[in-house]
């Protein structure tokens, strides 16, 4: 069917590591902050009854925050996808068969199902931990 | 269009016809994240441009329209 299971297991491990990194590094709140900053900047630019001097200062401050937030989110995104990218790069030097598994539709289907089960299980565990005792 | 641009365009079109796997796939999450980051950087550059160029130029144009007036004194300046 899919050849050896080792490449699939490696890919699954990398995907799980990426998911855990995404949870730990709180990537979604970072993008929410970025979107919020953009919304606030738009509000300030179209607001009436505010002096240009204040708008100038506010947009300057928001531009700095937005740049820092964007670069931070980009860095976190790069860190999150690093396990999968590193595995694919490693496969270029050592023939692990990961790329072949990555482009095999049956292997992909298996990875998809197992990843979905992992995500659902992880989500349930995360919710249970959040509930007050 | 210059000959250089025409040859670059033809080269780009020919490159898209090479039937090999690009191995440049990115999932929807990473793709949307990358688009968000790029939009954030572009937005911050735009905001910086607005704050550093637009408002000062606006202020200058307003000052020129008013004509040569006495140097403005700020009420809150304690210098």
N, CA and C atoms of all chains as a GROMACS GRO file, in nm:
protein
  636
    1UNK      N    1   0.083  -0.121   0.000
    1UNK     CA    2   0.000   0.000   0.000
    1UNK      C    3   0.086   0.126   0.000
    2UNK      N    4   0.153   0.149   0.106
    2UNK     CA    5   0.227   0.275   0.116
    2UNK      C    6   0.376   0.254   0.133
    3UNK      N    7   0.419   0.132   0.115
    3UNK     CA    8   0.561   0.106   0.138
    3UNK      C    9   0.587   0.098   0.287
    4UNK      N   10   0.705   0.140   0.326
    4UNK     CA   11   0.742   0.132   0.468
    4UNK      C   12   0.663   0.234   0.548
    5UNK      N   13   0.640   0.198   0.672
    5UNK     CA   14   0.563   0.288   0.759
    5UNK      C   15   0.652   0.390   0.828
    6UNK      N   16   0.781   0.369   0.822
    6UNK     CA   17   0.872   0.459   0.894
    6UNK      C   18   0.863   0.604   0.845
    7UNK      N   19   0.863   0.628   0.711
    7UNK     CA   20   0.850   0.768   0.667
    7UNK      C   21   0.719   0.832   0.712
    8UNK      N   22   0.613   0.750   0.711
    8UNK     CA   23   0.483   0.805   0.755
    8UNK      C   24   0.489   0.841   0.902
    9UNK      N   25   0.552   0.753   0.980
    9UNK     CA   26   0.565   0.781   1.124
    9UNK      C   27   0.649   0.906   1.146
   10UNK      N   28   0.754   0.920   1.066
   10UNK     CA   29   0.839   1.041   1.078
   10UNK      C   30   0.759   1.167   1.046
   11UNK      N   31   0.682   1.160   0.937
   11UNK     CA   32   0.601   1.275   0.898
   11UNK      C   33   0.498   1.307   1.006
   12UNK      N   34   0.437   1.203   1.059
   12UNK     CA   35   0.338   1.223   1.166
   12UNK      C   36   0.403   1.288   1.288
   13UNK      N   37   0.522   1.239   1.321
   13UNK     CA   38   0.594   1.298   1.434
   13UNK      C   39   0.622   1.445   1.411
   14UNK      N   40   0.664   1.478   1.288
   14UNK     CA   41   0.692   1.619   1.256
   14UNK      C   42   0.566   1.703   1.263
   15UNK      N   43   0.455   1.646   1.215
   15UNK     CA   44   0.329   1.721   1.217
   15UNK      C   45   0.282   1.742   1.361
   16UNK      N   46   0.296   1.638   1.443
   16UNK     CA   47   0.258   1.651   1.585
   16UNK      C   48   0.346   1.755   1.654
   17UNK      N   49   0.476   1.752   1.621
   17UNK     CA   50   0.567   1.853   1.680
   17UNK      C   51   0.526   1.992   1.636
   18UNK      N   52   0.487   2.006   1.509
   18UNK     CA   53   0.444   2.138   1.460
   18UNK      C   54   0.317   2.183   1.533
   19UNK      N   55   0.225   2.089   1.554
   19UNK     CA   56   0.102   2.123   1.626
   19UNK      C   57   0.128   2.165   1.769
   20UNK      N   58   0.218   2.090   1.835
   20UNK     CA   59   0.252   2.125   1.974
   20UNK      C   60   0.320   2.261   1.981
   21UNK      N   61   0.408   2.287   1.884
   21UNK     CA   62   0.474   2.418   1.881
   21UNK      C   63   0.372   2.529   1.860
   22UNK      N   64   0.275   2.502   1.772
   22UNK     CA   65   0.172   2.604   1.746
   22UNK      C   66   0.092   2.633   1.873
   23UNK      N   67   0.069   2.528   1.952
   23UNK     CA   68  -0.005   2.549   2.078
   23UNK      C   69   0.079   2.625   2.179
   24UNK      N   70   0.201   2.581   2.194
   24UNK     CA   71   0.289   2.641   2.297
   24UNK      C   72   0.326   2.785   2.264
   25UNK      N   73   0.352   2.810   2.138
   25UNK     CA   74   0.395   2.945   2.099
   25UNK      C   75   0.277   3.040   2.076
   26UNK      N   76   0.156   2.989   2.093
   26UNK     CA   77   0.034   3.071   2.084
   26UNK      C   78   0.032   3.152   1.954
   27UNK      N   79   0.030   3.078   1.846
   27UNK     CA   80   0.039   3.145   1.716
   27UNK      C   81  -0.091   3.215   1.679
   28UNK      N   82  -0.204   3.157   1.716
   28UNK     CA   83  -0.332   3.219   1.675
   28UNK      C   84  -0.355   3.352   1.746
   29UNK      N   85  -0.329   3.363   1.879
   29UNK     CA   86  -0.343   3.497   1.941
   29UNK      C   87  -0.253   3.602   1.880
   30UNK      N   88  -0.136   3.559   1.830
   30UNK     CA   89  -0.047   3.657   1.768
   30UNK      C   90  -0.110   3.716   1.642
   31UNK      N   91  -0.172   3.628   1.562
   31UNK     CA   92  -0.237   3.680   1.442
   31UNK      C   93  -0.361   3.760   1.476
   32UNK      N   94  -0.429   3.722   1.584
   32UNK     CA   95  -0.545   3.801   1.628
   32UNK      C   96  -0.500   3.940   1.671
   33UNK      N   97  -0.386   3.948   1.740
   33UNK     CA   98  -0.332   4.078   1.780
   33UNK      C   99  -0.298   4.162   1.658
   34UNK      N  100  -0.240   4.096   1.557
   34UNK     CA  101  -0.203   4.167   1.434
   34UNK      C  102  -0.328   4.222   1.366
   35UNK      N  103  -0.432   4.140   1.359
   35UNK     CA  104  -0.556   4.187   1.296
   35UNK      C  105  -0.618   4.301   1.377
   36UNK      N  106  -0.609   4.292   1.509
   36UNK     CA  107  -0.664   4.397   1.595
   36UNK      C  108  -0.588   4.528   1.574
   37UNK      N  109  -0.457   4.518   1.562
   37UNK     CA  110  -0.377   4.639   1.538
   37UNK      C  111  -0.415   4.704   1.405
   38UNK      N  112  -0.436   4.622   1.303
   38UNK     CA  113  -0.476   4.675   1.172
   38UNK      C  114  -0.611   4.743   1.180
   39UNK      N  115  -0.704   4.681   1.255
   39UNK     CA  116  -0.837   4.740   1.270
   39UNK      C  117  -0.828   4.875   1.342
   40UNK      N  118  -0.745   4.878   1.447
   40UNK     CA  119  -0.731   5.003   1.523
   40UNK      C  120  -0.668   5.112   1.438
   41UNK      N  121  -0.571   5.073   1.356
   41UNK     CA  122  -0.507   5.172   1.268
   41UNK      C  123  -0.609   5.228   1.169
   42UNK      N  124  -0.692   5.141   1.113
   42UNK     CA  125  -0.796   5.188   1.021
   42UNK      C  126  -0.894   5.281   1.090
   43UNK      N  127  -0.932   5.246   1.213
   43UNK     CA  128  -1.024   5.332   1.289
   43UNK      C  129  -0.964   5.470   1.312
   44UNK      N  130  -0.836   5.471   1.347
   44UNK     CA  131  -0.771   5.600   1.375
   44UNK      C  132  -0.763   5.685   1.249
   45UNK      N  133  -0.733   5.620   1.136
   45UNK     CA  134  -0.717   5.698   1.012
   45UNK      C  135  -0.849   5.761   0.968
   46UNK      N  136  -0.961   5.694   0.992
   46UNK     CA  137  -1.088   5.748   0.943
   46UNK      C  138  -1.163   5.827   1.051
   47UNK      N  139  -1.110   5.830   1.172
   47UNK     CA  140  -1.182   5.898   1.280
   47UNK      C  141  -1.183   6.049   1.258
   48UNK      N  142  -1.297   6.108   1.287
   48UNK     CA  143  -1.308   6.253   1.273
   48UNK      C  144  -1.302   6.317   1.411
   49UNK      N  145  -1.270   6.444   1.409
   49UNK     CA  146  -1.266   6.517   1.536
   49UNK      C  147  -1.138   6.495   1.614
   50UNK      N  148  -1.039   6.433   1.551
   50UNK     CA  149  -0.909   6.414   1.615
   50UNK      C  150  -0.806   6.494   1.536
   51UNK      N  151  -0.718   6.562   1.608
   51UNK     CA  152  -0.621   6.646   1.537
   51UNK      C  153  -0.521   6.560   1.459
   52UNK      N  154  -0.469   6.622   1.353
   52UNK     CA  155  -0.371   6.551   1.270
   52UNK      C  156  -0.245   6.516   1.350
   53UNK      N  157  -0.213   6.603   1.445
   53UNK     CA  158  -0.094   6.578   1.526
   53UNK      C  159  -0.110   6.448   1.605
   54UNK      N  160  -0.227   6.429   1.662
   54UNK     CA  161  -0.252   6.306   1.739
   54UNK      C  162  -0.256   6.184   1.646
   55UNK      N  163  -0.319   6.202   1.530
   55UNK     CA  164  -0.324   6.091   1.433
   55UNK      C  165  -0.183   6.051   1.390
   56UNK      N  166  -0.101   6.151   1.368
   56UNK     CA  167   0.037   6.125   1.325
   56UNK      C  168   0.111   6.043   1.430
   57UNK      N  169   0.096   6.085   1.555
   57UNK     CA  170   0.164   6.012   1.663
   57UNK      C  171   0.110   5.870   1.677
   58UNK      N  172  -0.024   5.861   1.671
   58UNK     CA  173  -0.087   5.729   1.690
   58UNK      C  174  -0.049   5.633   1.577
   59UNK      N  175  -0.050   5.684   1.453
   59UNK     CA  176  -0.015   5.595   1.341
   59UNK      C  177   0.132   5.553   1.348
   60UNK      N  178   0.216   5.643   1.396
   60UNK     CA  179   0.358   5.607   1.407
   60UNK      C  180   0.376   5.495   1.510
   61UNK      N  181   0.308   5.512   1.623
   61UNK     CA  182   0.320   5.409   1.727
   61UNK      C  183   0.262   5.277   1.678
   62UNK      N  184   0.145   5.286   1.613
   62UNK     CA  185   0.080   5.163   1.565
   62UNK      C  186   0.162   5.095   1.455
   63UNK      N  187   0.228   5.176   1.372
   63UNK     CA  188   0.311   5.117   1.266
   63UNK      C  189   0.425   5.036   1.327
   64UNK      N  190   0.487   5.091   1.431
   64UNK     CA  191   0.594   5.018   1.497
   64UNK      C  192   0.545   4.889   1.559
   65UNK      N  193   0.431   4.899   1.628
   65UNK     CA  194   0.375   4.779   1.691
   65UNK      C  195   0.337   4.675   1.587
   66UNK      N  196   0.279   4.724   1.476
   66UNK     CA  197   0.235   4.631   1.371
   66UNK      C  198   0.354   4.561   1.307
   67UNK      N  199   0.460   4.636   1.284
   67UNK     CA  200   0.580   4.575   1.225
   67UNK      C  201   0.638   4.470   1.321
   68UNK      N  202   0.646   4.505   1.449
   68UNK     CA  203   0.700   4.410   1.546
   68UNK      C  204   0.611   4.286   1.554
   69UNK      N  205   0.480   4.309   1.554
   69UNK     CA  206   0.386   4.197   1.563
   69UNK      C  207   0.395   4.108   1.438
   70UNK      N  208   0.407   4.171   1.320
   70UNK     CA  209   0.417   4.093   1.196
   70UNK      C  210   0.543   4.009   1.195
   71UNK      N  211   0.654   4.072   1.232
   71UNK     CA  212   0.780   3.998   1.229
   71UNK      C  213   0.779   3.886   1.333
   72UNK      N  214   0.719   3.915   1.449
   72UNK     CA  215   0.708   3.811   1.552
   72UNK      C  216   0.622   3.695   1.505
   73UNK      N  217   0.508   3.728   1.443
   73UNK     CA  218   0.420   3.622   1.393
   73UNK      C  219   0.488   3.542   1.283
   74UNK      N  220   0.563   3.611   1.196
   74UNK     CA  221   0.636   3.540   1.090
   74UNK      C  222   0.742   3.447   1.147
   75UNK      N  223   0.812   3.495   1.249
   75UNK     CA  224   0.915   3.412   1.312
   75UNK      C  225   0.852   3.289   1.378
   76UNK      N  226   0.740   3.310   1.445
   76UNK     CA  227   0.672   3.197   1.510
   76UNK      C  228   0.620   3.100   1.406
   77UNK      N  229   0.569   3.153   1.296
   77UNK     CA  230   0.520   3.066   1.188
   77UNK      C  231   0.634   2.980   1.132
   78UNK      N  232   0.749   3.044   1.114
   78UNK     CA  233   0.866   2.970   1.063
   78UNK      C  234   0.909   2.863   1.163
   79UNK      N  235   0.902   2.897   1.292
   79UNK     CA  236   0.938   2.798   1.395
   79UNK      C  237   0.840   2.682   1.397
   80UNK      N  238   0.712   2.715   1.377
   80UNK     CA  239   0.609   2.609   1.383
   80UNK      C  240   0.626   2.511   1.269
   81UNK      N  241   0.657   2.561   1.149
   81UNK     CA  242   0.668   2.468   1.035
   81UNK      C  243   0.808   2.408   1.024
   82UNK      N  244   0.896   2.451   1.115
   82UNK     CA  245   1.035   2.404   1.106
   82UNK      C  246   1.049   2.251   1.110
   83UNK      N  247   0.977   2.179   1.199
   83UNK     CA  248   0.997   2.033   1.201
   83UNK      C  249   0.969   1.965   1.066
   84UNK      N  250   0.860   2.006   1.001
   84UNK     CA  251   0.825   1.943   0.872
   84UNK      C  252   0.928   1.982   0.766
   85UNK      N  253   0.965   2.110   0.764
   85UNK     CA  254   1.061   2.157   0.664
   85UNK      C  255   1.197   2.089   0.684
   86UNK      N  256   1.238   2.078   0.810
   86UNK     CA  257   1.367   2.014   0.839
   86UNK      C  258   1.366   1.868   0.797
   87UNK      N  259   1.254   1.803   0.822
   87UNK     CA  260   1.244   1.662   0.783
   87UNK      C  261   1.253   1.647   0.632
   88UNK      N  262   1.184   1.737   0.559
   88UNK     CA  263   1.188   1.730   0.413
   88UNK      C  264   1.328   1.764   0.360
   89UNK      N  265   1.395   1.858   0.427
   89UNK     CA  266   1.533   1.891   0.387
   89UNK      C  267   1.628   1.776   0.416
   90UNK      N  268   1.606   1.714   0.532
   90UNK     CA  269   1.689   1.600   0.569
   90UNK      C  270   1.672   1.486   0.470
   91UNK      N  271   1.550   1.473   0.420
   91UNK     CA  272   1.521   1.368   0.323
   91UNK      C  273   1.598   1.392   0.193
   92UNK      N  274   1.634   1.517   0.167
   92UNK     CA  275   1.712   1.546   0.046
   92UNK      C  276   1.853   1.490   0.055
   93UNK      N  277   1.909   1.487   0.176
   93UNK     CA  278   2.046   1.436   0.191
   93UNK      C  279   2.046   1.287   0.226
   94UNK      N  280   1.958   1.249   0.319
   94UNK     CA  281   1.946   1.107   0.354
   94UNK      C  282   1.818   1.053   0.291
   95UNK      N  283   1.826   0.946   0.216
   95UNK     CA  284   1.704   0.893   0.153
   95UNK      C  285   1.614   0.821   0.255
   96UNK      N  286   1.530   0.901   0.319
   96UNK     CA  287   1.440   0.843   0.420
   96UNK      C  288   1.307   0.799   0.359
   97UNK      N  289   1.277   0.849   0.241
   97UNK     CA  290   1.150   0.816   0.178
   97UNK      C  291   1.035   0.903   0.223
   98UNK      N  292   1.069   1.014   0.289
   98UNK     CA  293   0.964   1.102   0.342
   98UNK      C  294   0.893   1.175   0.228
   99UNK      N  295   0.970   1.220   0.130
   99UNK     CA  296   0.908   1.293   0.019
   99UNK      C  297   0.815   1.201  -0.060
  100UNK      N  298   0.858   1.079  -0.078
  100UNK     CA  299   0.772   0.984  -0.150
  100UNK      C  300   0.642   0.964  -0.074
  101UNK      N  301   0.653   0.954   0.061
  101UNK     CA  302   0.531   0.939   0.142
  101UNK      C  303   0.448   1.066   0.138
  102UNK      N  304   0.515   1.178   0.128
  102UNK     CA  305   0.446   1.307   0.127
  102UNK      C  306   0.361   1.322   0.001
  103UNK      N  307   0.407   1.264  -0.110
  103UNK     CA  308   0.334   1.280  -0.234
  103UNK      C  309   0.253   1.156  -0.271
  104UNK      N  310   0.252   1.056  -0.184
  104UNK     CA  311   0.170   0.937  -0.209
  104UNK      C  312   0.031   0.961  -0.149
  105UNK      N  313  -0.074   0.949  -0.229
  105UNK     CA  314  -0.206   0.989  -0.181
  105UNK      C  315  -0.257   0.899  -0.069
  106UNK      N  316  -0.220   0.771  -0.072
  106UNK     CA  317  -0.266   0.682   0.034
  106UNK      C  318  -0.199   0.717   0.167
  107UNK      N  319  -0.069   0.743   0.158
  107UNK     CA  320   0.003   0.782   0.280
  107UNK      C  321  -0.052   0.914   0.334
  108UNK      N  322  -0.082   1.003   0.242
  108UNK     CA  323  -0.137   1.133   0.283
  108UNK      C  324  -0.270   1.118   0.353
  109UNK      N  325  -0.351   1.028   0.297
  109UNK     CA  326  -0.483   1.004   0.358
  109UNK      C  327  -0.466   0.951   0.500
  110UNK      N  328  -0.373   0.857   0.514
  110UNK     CA  329  -0.346   0.800   0.647
  110UNK      C  330  -0.298   0.909   0.743
  111UNK      N  331  -0.206   0.991   0.695
  111UNK     CA  332  -0.153   1.100   0.780
  111UNK      C  333  -0.265   1.196   0.817
  112UNK      N  334  -0.352   1.225   0.720
  112UNK     CA  335  -0.463   1.316   0.746
  112UNK      C  336  -0.553   1.263   0.857
  113UNK      N  337  -0.591   1.136   0.847
  113UNK     CA  338  -0.681   1.078   0.947
  113UNK      C  339  -0.615   1.074   1.085
  114UNK      N  340  -0.492   1.027   1.089
  114UNK     CA  341  -0.424   1.017   1.219
  114UNK      C  342  -0.403   1.157   1.278
  115UNK      N  343  -0.369   1.254   1.194
  115UNK     CA  344  -0.349   1.390   1.243
  115UNK      C  345  -0.480   1.447   1.297
  116UNK      N  346  -0.590   1.420   1.226
  116UNK     CA  347  -0.720   1.469   1.273
  116UNK      C  348  -0.757   1.408   1.408
  117UNK      N  349  -0.731   1.277   1.422
  117UNK     CA  350  -0.759   1.210   1.550
  117UNK      C  351  -0.674   1.272   1.660
  118UNK      N  352  -0.548   1.298   1.628
  118UNK     CA  353  -0.458   1.360   1.727
  118UNK      C  354  -0.508   1.499   1.766
  119UNK      N  355  -0.546   1.577   1.666
  119UNK     CA  356  -0.591   1.714   1.694
  119UNK      C  357  -0.717   1.711   1.782
  120UNK      N  358  -0.810   1.622   1.748
  120UNK     CA  359  -0.934   1.614   1.827
  120UNK      C  360  -0.903   1.570   1.970
  121UNK      N  361  -0.816   1.471   1.985
  121UNK     CA  362  -0.781   1.423   2.119
  121UNK      C  363  -0.710   1.533   2.198
  122UNK      N  364  -0.624   1.602   2.132
  122UNK     CA  365  -0.547   1.709   2.198
  122UNK      C  366  -0.640   1.823   2.240
  123UNK      N  367  -0.736   1.851   2.154
  123UNK     CA  368  -0.831   1.958   2.183
  123UNK      C  369  -0.916   1.922   2.305
  124UNK      N  370  -0.958   1.794   2.310
  124UNK     CA  371  -1.039   1.749   2.425
  124UNK      C  372  -0.958   1.759   2.553
  125UNK      N  373  -0.833   1.715   2.546
  125UNK     CA  374  -0.748   1.721   2.667
  125UNK      C  375  -0.727   1.866   2.708
  126UNK      N  376  -0.704   1.951   2.611
  126UNK     CA  377  -0.684   2.093   2.642
  126UNK      C  378  -0.806   2.155   2.706
  127UNK      N  379  -0.924   2.118   2.657
  127UNK     CA  380  -1.048   2.172   2.715
  127UNK      C  381  -1.067   2.125   2.857
  128UNK      N  382  -1.038   1.996   2.881
  128UNK     CA  383  -1.056   1.941   3.016
  128UNK      C  384  -0.964   2.011   3.115
  129UNK      N  385  -0.845   2.043   3.068
  129UNK     CA  386  -0.750   2.111   3.157
  129UNK      C  387  -0.796   2.252   3.189
  130UNK      N  388  -0.866   2.313   3.096
  130UNK     CA  389  -0.909   2.451   3.116
  130UNK      C  390  -1.025   2.464   3.213
  131UNK      N  391  -1.103   2.355   3.228
  131UNK     CA  392  -1.222   2.364   3.313
  131UNK      C  393  -1.183   2.378   3.460
  132UNK      N  394  -1.257   2.464   3.534
  132UNK     CA  395  -1.224   2.483   3.676
  132UNK      C  396  -1.258   2.361   3.759
  133UNK      N  397  -1.178   2.337   3.862
  133UNK     CA  398  -1.204   2.220   3.948
  133UNK      C  399  -1.281   2.261   4.072
  134UNK      N  400   0.781   4.741  -2.461
  134UNK     CA  401   0.850   4.634  -2.389
  134UNK      C  402   0.990   4.610  -2.447
  135UNK      N  403   1.088   4.608  -2.360
  135UNK     CA  404   1.224   4.589  -2.408
  135UNK      C  405   1.250   4.442  -2.441
  136UNK      N  406   1.350   4.415  -2.527
  136UNK     CA  407   1.380   4.274  -2.560
  136UNK      C  408   1.416   4.191  -2.437
  137UNK      N  409   1.479   4.255  -2.338
  137UNK     CA  410   1.513   4.182  -2.215
  137UNK      C  411   1.387   4.133  -2.144
  138UNK      N  412   1.290   4.223  -2.137
  138UNK     CA  413   1.166   4.186  -2.068
  138UNK      C  414   1.090   4.078  -2.144
  139UNK      N  415   1.092   4.090  -2.277
  139UNK     CA  416   1.022   3.990  -2.358
  139UNK      C  417   1.088   3.853  -2.339
  140UNK      N  418   1.221   3.851  -2.340
  140UNK     CA  419   1.289   3.722  -2.322
  140UNK      C  420   1.266   3.667  -2.182
  141UNK      N  421   1.261   3.756  -2.080
  141UNK     CA  422   1.234   3.711  -1.943
  141UNK      C  423   1.094   3.653  -1.933
  142UNK      N  424   0.998   3.720  -2.000
  142UNK     CA  425   0.860   3.670  -1.998
  142UNK      C  426   0.849   3.535  -2.065
  143UNK      N  427   0.915   3.521  -2.182
  143UNK     CA  428   0.912   3.393  -2.252
  143UNK      C  429   0.978   3.284  -2.167
  144UNK      N  430   1.088   3.320  -2.102
  144UNK     CA  431   1.155   3.224  -2.014
  144UNK      C  432   1.067   3.180  -1.899
  145UNK      N  433   0.996   3.276  -1.841
  145UNK     CA  434   0.906   3.242  -1.730
  145UNK      C  435   0.794   3.151  -1.776
  146UNK      N  436   0.738   3.180  -1.894
  146UNK     CA  437   0.631   3.095  -1.948
  146UNK      C  438   0.683   2.954  -1.976
  147UNK      N  439   0.804   2.947  -2.033
  147UNK     CA  440   0.862   2.815  -2.061
  147UNK      C  441   0.890   2.737  -1.932
  148UNK      N  442   0.931   2.809  -1.828
  148UNK     CA  443   0.958   2.741  -1.700
  148UNK      C  444   0.832   2.678  -1.641
  149UNK      N  445   0.718   2.743  -1.662
  149UNK     CA  446   0.594   2.686  -1.610
  149UNK      C  447   0.553   2.561  -1.685
  150UNK      N  448   0.613   2.538  -1.802
  150UNK     CA  449   0.575   2.420  -1.881
  150UNK      C  450   0.659   2.297  -1.850
  151UNK      N  451   0.755   2.310  -1.762
  151UNK     CA  452   0.837   2.194  -1.728
  151UNK      C  453   0.755   2.103  -1.636
  152UNK      N  454   0.727   1.981  -1.678
  152UNK     CA  455   0.634   1.897  -1.602
  152UNK      C  456   0.703   1.821  -1.488
  153UNK      N  457   0.758   1.894  -1.393
  153UNK     CA  458   0.813   1.828  -1.274
  153UNK      C  459   0.742   1.882  -1.152
  154UNK      N  460   0.755   1.808  -1.044
  154UNK     CA  461   0.690   1.851  -0.920
  154UNK      C  462   0.767   1.970  -0.865
  155UNK      N  463   0.695   2.075  -0.834
  155UNK     CA  464   0.761   2.197  -0.785
  155UNK      C  465   0.808   2.179  -0.641
  156UNK      N  466   0.741   2.096  -0.564
  156UNK     CA  467   0.771   2.075  -0.422
  156UNK      C  468   0.770   2.208  -0.348
  157UNK      N  469   0.671   2.289  -0.383
  157UNK     CA  470   0.659   2.420  -0.320
  157UNK      C  471   0.521   2.433  -0.257
  158UNK      N  472   0.463   2.320  -0.223
  158UNK     CA  473   0.329   2.323  -0.166
  158UNK      C  474   0.332   2.376  -0.023
  159UNK      N  475   0.238   2.461   0.007
  159UNK     CA  476   0.221   2.502   0.147
  159UNK      C  477   0.073   2.486   0.179
  160UNK      N  478   0.047   2.437   0.296
  160UNK     CA  479  -0.091   2.412   0.337
  160UNK      C  480  -0.168   2.541   0.356
  161UNK      N  481  -0.297   2.530   0.376
  161UNK     CA  482  -0.378   2.652   0.391
  161UNK      C  483  -0.342   2.733   0.515
  162UNK      N  484  -0.305   2.664   0.621
  162UNK     CA  485  -0.270   2.736   0.744
  162UNK      C  486  -0.146   2.820   0.727
  163UNK      N  487  -0.042   2.755   0.674
  163UNK     CA  488   0.084   2.827   0.654
  163UNK      C  489   0.068   2.935   0.547
  164UNK      N  490  -0.009   2.903   0.443
  164UNK     CA  491  -0.031   3.000   0.336
  164UNK      C  492  -0.102   3.124   0.387
  165UNK      N  493  -0.210   3.103   0.461
  165UNK     CA  494  -0.284   3.217   0.515
  165UNK      C  495  -0.199   3.295   0.615
  166UNK      N  496  -0.121   3.220   0.695
  166UNK     CA  497  -0.032   3.286   0.791
  166UNK      C  498   0.071   3.373   0.720
  167UNK      N  499   0.129   3.319   0.613
  167UNK     CA  500   0.229   3.396   0.538
  167UNK      C  501   0.165   3.520   0.476
  168UNK      N  502   0.044   3.503   0.423
  168UNK     CA  503  -0.026   3.619   0.364
  168UNK      C  504  -0.052   3.723   0.474
  169UNK      N  505  -0.093   3.676   0.592
  169UNK     CA  506  -0.118   3.768   0.704
  169UNK      C  507   0.007   3.844   0.744
  170UNK      N  508   0.119   3.774   0.749
  170UNK     CA  509   0.245   3.840   0.786
  170UNK      C  510   0.283   3.946   0.682
  171UNK      N  511   0.270   3.908   0.553
  171UNK     CA  512   0.305   4.003   0.446
  171UNK      C  513   0.213   4.124   0.452
  172UNK      N  514   0.082   4.100   0.473
  172UNK     CA  515  -0.012   4.212   0.482
  172UNK      C  516   0.021   4.301   0.601
  173UNK      N  517   0.062   4.239   0.712
  173UNK     CA  518   0.100   4.317   0.831
  173UNK      C  519   0.220   4.405   0.804
  174UNK      N  520   0.319   4.349   0.735
  174UNK     CA  521   0.440   4.428   0.704
  174UNK      C  522   0.404   4.542   0.608
  175UNK      N  523   0.324   4.509   0.505
  175UNK     CA  524   0.285   4.613   0.409
  175UNK      C  525   0.202   4.721   0.480
  176UNK      N  526   0.112   4.678   0.568
  176UNK     CA  527   0.029   4.774   0.642
  176UNK      C  528   0.112   4.863   0.731
  177UNK      N  529   0.212   4.804   0.797
  177UNK     CA  530   0.295   4.887   0.886
  177UNK      C  531   0.379   4.986   0.805
  178UNK      N  532   0.427   4.943   0.687
  178UNK     CA  533   0.501   5.036   0.601
  178UNK      C  534   0.410   5.149   0.554
  179UNK      N  535   0.286   5.112   0.520
  179UNK     CA  536   0.190   5.214   0.478
  179UNK      C  537   0.162   5.314   0.591
  180UNK      N  538   0.142   5.260   0.712
  180UNK     CA  539   0.116   5.348   0.827
  180UNK      C  540   0.236   5.439   0.854
  181UNK      N  541   0.354   5.382   0.843
  181UNK     CA  542   0.474   5.462   0.866
  181UNK      C  543   0.484   5.572   0.760
  182UNK      N  544   0.450   5.537   0.635
  182UNK     CA  545   0.451   5.638   0.529
  182UNK      C  546   0.351   5.748   0.559
  183UNK      N  547   0.232   5.707   0.602
  183UNK     CA  548   0.128   5.806   0.635
  183UNK      C  549   0.177   5.898   0.745
  184UNK      N  550   0.237   5.839   0.849
  184UNK     CA  551   0.275   5.922   0.964
  184UNK      C  552   0.398   6.007   0.935
  185UNK      N  553   0.488   5.955   0.851
  185UNK     CA  554   0.613   6.029   0.828
  185UNK      C  555   0.605   6.123   0.708
  186UNK      N  556   0.514   6.096   0.614
  186UNK     CA  557   0.510   6.179   0.493
  186UNK      C  558   0.377   6.254   0.480
  187UNK      N  559   0.267   6.181   0.491
  187UNK     CA  560   0.137   6.241   0.461
  187UNK      C  561   0.104   6.355   0.557
  188UNK      N  562   0.108   6.329   0.686
  188UNK     CA  563   0.067   6.433   0.782
  188UNK      C  564   0.164   6.551   0.784
  189UNK      N  565   0.297   6.528   0.781
  189UNK     CA  566   0.386   6.645   0.774
  189UNK      C  567   0.366   6.728   0.646
  190UNK      N  568   0.344   6.658   0.531
  190UNK     CA  569   0.322   6.732   0.406
  190UNK      C  570   0.191   6.810   0.414
  191UNK      N  571   0.091   6.747   0.472
  191UNK     CA  572  -0.038   6.814   0.488
  191UNK      C  573  -0.023   6.939   0.574
  192UNK      N  574   0.053   6.922   0.681
  192UNK     CA  575   0.075   7.036   0.771
  192UNK      C  576   0.150   7.149   0.698
  193UNK      N  577   0.248   7.107   0.617
  193UNK     CA  578   0.328   7.206   0.544
  193UNK      C  579   0.241   7.279   0.442
  194UNK      N  580   0.158   7.204   0.369
  194UNK     CA  581   0.070   7.266   0.268
  194UNK      C  582  -0.027   7.362   0.335
  195UNK      N  583  -0.079   7.320   0.449
  195UNK     CA  584  -0.171   7.408   0.521
  195UNK      C  585  -0.100   7.535   0.565
  196UNK      N  586   0.022   7.519   0.610
  196UNK     CA  587   0.100   7.636   0.652
  196UNK      C  588   0.130   7.728   0.536
  197UNK      N  589   0.157   7.671   0.418
  197UNK     CA  590   0.186   7.754   0.301
  197UNK      C  591   0.062   7.828   0.253
  198UNK      N  592  -0.053   7.761   0.264
  198UNK     CA  593  -0.177   7.826   0.220
  198UNK      C  594  -0.213   7.943   0.309
  199UNK      N  595  -0.180   7.929   0.436
  199UNK     CA  596  -0.210   8.039   0.528
  199UNK      C  597  -0.125   8.162   0.500
  200UNK      N  598  -0.015   8.137   0.431
  200UNK     CA  599   0.073   8.248   0.400
  200UNK      C  600   0.180   8.266   0.504
  201UNK      N  601   0.273   8.354   0.477
  201UNK     CA  602   0.381   8.376   0.573
  201UNK      C  603   0.327   8.441   0.700
  202UNK      N  604   0.311   8.363   0.798
  202UNK     CA  605   0.259   8.414   0.926
  202UNK      C  606   0.372   8.412   1.028
  203UNK      N  607   0.339   8.462   1.143
  203UNK     CA  608   0.436   8.462   1.252
  203UNK      C  609   0.466   8.320   1.292
  204UNK      N  610   0.586   8.291   1.338
  204UNK     CA  611   0.618   8.154   1.381
  204UNK      C  612   0.522   8.108   1.490
  205UNK      N  613   0.472   7.986   1.468
  205UNK     CA  614   0.369   7.937   1.560
  205UNK      C  615   0.427   7.912   1.698
  206UNK      N  616   0.351   7.954   1.794
  206UNK     CA  617   0.394   7.932   1.933
  206UNK      C  618   0.302   7.832   1.995
  207UNK      N  619   0.360   7.732   2.053
  207UNK     CA  620   0.278   7.630   2.117
  207UNK      C  621   0.243   7.674   2.257
  208UNK      N  622   0.119   7.644   2.291
  208UNK     CA  623   0.074   7.685   2.423
  208UNK      C  624   0.142   7.607   2.533
  209UNK      N  625   0.167   7.477   2.500
  209UNK     CA  626   0.217   7.390   2.606
  209UNK      C  627   0.370   7.382   2.610
  210UNK      N  628   0.435   7.465   2.526
  210UNK     CA  629   0.581   7.455   2.526
  210UNK      C  630   0.638   7.535   2.644
  211UNK      N  631   0.721   7.469   2.718
  211UNK     CA  632   0.780   7.534   2.836
  211UNK      C  633   0.925   7.568   2.816
  212UNK      N  634   0.969   7.558   2.690
  212UNK     CA  635   1.112   7.580   2.665
  212UNK      C  636   1.140   7.730   2.661
   0.00000   0.00000   0.00000
